[in-house]
């Protein structure tokens, strides 16, 4: 699929990125060409860039805002696991 993504696809990209799905997982779920999708994720002029990164950043914000609450509740494992998902996601984005 070229750079012409429907609003429905952009919304799904945002949703799946917010669920911390990797680029390859999103491409498979949405039947997208993975190479083109990765290119679009990295092109700041692409609506895919905004949808993907906005979904991811919204979740990162939620996780970070929970870190203080989790620390106070003595649950550092939840924070560590979430940070691992984000790190894995970023490693694959740069692959």
ROVEX-928820 format. One record per residue: x, y, z of N, C-alpha, C in turn; residue in one letter; residue number from 1. Coordinates in steps of 0.02 Angstrom, whole numbers, m for minus. Layout:
BEGIN
> n_c1 n_c2 n_c3 ca_c1 ca_c2 ca_c3 c_c1 c_c2 c_c3 residuo num
> X Y Z X Y Z X Y Z a NUM
...
//
This chain:
BEGIN
> n_c1 n_c2 n_c3 ca_c1 ca_c2 ca_c3 c_c1 c_c2 c_c3 residuo num
> 42 m59 0 0 0 0 44 62 0 x 1
> 35 108 m46 76 168 m47 59 214 11 x 2
> 81 276 6 71 324 60 m2 344 72 x 3
> m48 317 34 m119 334 40 m153 287 90 x 4
> m148 302 153 m178 262 206 m247 292 222 x 5
> m297 250 228 m363 274 247 m362 296 320 x 6
> m411 335 339 m416 357 409 m426 297 455 x 7
> m462 247 431 m472 186 470 m406 151 484 x 8
> m363 146 434 m297 115 443 m254 157 490 x 9
> m255 223 481 m216 267 525 m239 260 598 x 10
> m304 254 608 m330 245 676 m307 179 706 x 11
> m306 126 665 m282 61 688 m207 63 704 x 12
> m169 97 662 m97 105 674 m86 138 742 x 13
> m123 192 754 m118 228 818 m137 182 876 x 14
> m191 145 868 m215 99 920 m163 45 935 x 15
> m138 12 882 m90 m42 891 m23 m16 918 x 16
> m1 41 895 61 70 923 50 86 997 x 17
> m9 110 1014 m25 124 1083 m27 61 1126 x 18
> m40 4 1094 m38 m60 1129 32 m90 1128 x 19
> 81 m51 1106 152 m69 1104 166 m128 1058 x 20
> 129 m131 1003 142 m181 951 202 m156 910 x 21
> 244 m201 888 302 m182 848 281 m165 776 x 22
> 322 m129 740 306 m113 670 290 m174 628 x 23
> 330 m228 636 316 m288 596 250 m320 615 x 24
> 233 m318 679 168 m345 701 110 m305 672 x 25
> 117 m239 673 65 m196 646 57 m208 572 x 26
> 113 m213 536 110 m225 464 73 m291 449 x 27
> 87 m342 488 54 m406 477 m21 m400 492 x 28
> m38 m370 549 m108 m364 567 m149 m325 515 x 29
> m118 m274 486 m154 m231 439 m139 m247 366 x 30
> m103 m301 355 m86 m323 287 m52 m267 247 x 31
> m2 m237 278 36 m183 247 104 m208 224 x 32
> 131 m177 174 200 m192 153 246 m166 208 x 33
> 282 m212 240 322 m193 299 377 m143 282 x 34
> 409 m150 226 462 m104 208 435 m34 198 x 35
> 379 m28 163 348 38 152 323 67 217 x 36
> 293 24 259 267 46 323 323 74 367 x 37
> 379 39 370 436 62 409 462 129 382 x 38
> 463 135 317 485 198 286 438 255 306 x 39
> 373 241 304 324 292 322 327 311 396 x 40
> 342 262 439 349 277 511 406 327 522 x 41
> 457 323 481 516 365 490 513 430 449 x 42
> 462 439 410 454 500 370 409 549 406 x 43
> 439 602 433 401 650 473 345 684 435 x 44
> 347 682 369 294 712 329 236 664 316 x 45
> 243 602 338 191 551 326 139 552 382 x 46
> 75 545 366 24 539 418 34 475 460 x 47
> 68 426 432 83 364 468 131 379 526 x 48
> 180 422 514 228 442 566 189 470 626 x 49
> 144 516 613 106 547 667 61 497 702 x 50
> 25 455 665 m20 406 696 18 357 739 x 51
> 72 330 712 112 280 748 143 310 811 x 52
> 177 365 803 212 395 860 164 424 912 x 53
> 108 450 890 59 477 938 31 420 981 x 54
> 13 364 949 m11 307 988 39 283 1039 x 55
> 101 278 1017 154 255 1061 167 305 1118 x 56
> 169 369 1101 184 420 1151 128 427 1202 x 57
> 66 419 1181 11 421 1229 20 366 1281 x 58
> 38 307 1260 49 252 1307 111 264 1350 x 59
> 164 289 1321 224 305 1360 206 355 1414 x 60
> 166 405 1396 145 455 1445 106 423 1502 x 61
> 60 378 1485 20 344 1537 65 302 1583 x 62
> 113 267 1552 158 226 1592 201 269 1638 x 63
> 228 322 1610 271 365 1652 232 398 1708 x 64
> 170 417 1695 130 448 1748 112 398 1802 x 65
> 113 333 1784 99 281 1834 161 261 1874 x 66
> 220 280 1850 282 259 1885 283 281 1958 x 67
> 262 341 1971 263 366 2040 213 326 2082 x 68
> 154 314 2054 103 275 2091 127 204 2103 x 69
> 157 174 2052 182 105 2060 239 102 2111 x 70
> 282 151 2109 337 152 2158 310 157 2229 x 71
> 260 199 2237 229 207 2304 194 143 2326 x 72
> 170 105 2277 136 42 2293 185 m17 2296 x 73
> 249 m3 2291 302 m53 2294 294 m106 2240 x 74
> 281 m85 2178 274 m131 2122 321 m112 2065 x 75
> 387 m115 2077 434 m96 2025 436 m144 1966 x 76
> 412 m206 1975 412 m254 1920 367 m232 1863 x 77
> 311 m201 1879 265 m177 1827 299 m123 1785 x 78
> 334 m78 1818 370 m26 1782 425 m56 1738 x 79
> 462 m103 1766 517 m135 1729 490 m171 1667 x 80
> 436 m206 1673 407 m243 1617 385 m195 1562 x 81
> 352 m142 1579 329 m92 1530 388 m59 1495 x 82
> 439 m43 1532 499 m13 1502 532 m61 1454 x 83
> 530 m126 1468 559 m176 1424 520 m179 1358 x 84
> 453 m175 1362 413 m174 1301 431 m114 1257 x 85
> 438 m56 1288 455 4 1251 525 m2 1220 x 86
> 572 m28 1258 641 m36 1232 642 m84 1173 x 87
> 605 m139 1179 601 m188 1124 571 m156 1062 x 88
> 520 m116 1071 486 m82 1016 535 m35 980 x 89
> 574 3 1018 620 50 989 678 15 953 x 90
> 700 m41 980 753 m79 946 729 m101 878 x 91
> 668 m126 874 643 m150 810 630 m93 761 x 92
> 609 m36 786 598 22 741 662 41 704 x 93
> 718 32 737 782 52 708 818 m4 671 x 94
> 785 m61 665 815 m119 631 813 m110 555 x 95
//
